[in-house]
């Protein structure tokens, strides 16, 4: 029997913890001021991030959050994003998965939407 996916969301700038499991950056752009050694990543999954066009339109505006979520979920159904999502889901079934983002406010981040999609396997 497969175990339920355990997915966390954290800022990539925070110190890694023993509870992180697999650490995967899910931003399309590398975080400013962070070296690859300091990030201590297991993977960088750019294809799971929203498109540049969608990210720029959203601009972390709380008034656009619901529409952003709808558009982002539609993007996650596209082939490259779907493959990335499936890989994240498979990884989360075997170990804790920590999705990392540079976004300051995690509640407004695409990573929280992605985490729900990974947990749901969709």
Secondary structure by P-SEA (a helix, b strand, c coil): ccccbbbbbbbccccccccccbbbbccccccccccccccccccccccccccaaaaaaacccccaaaaaaaaaaaaaacaaaaaaaaaaaaaaaccbbbbbbccccccccaaaaaaaaaaacc
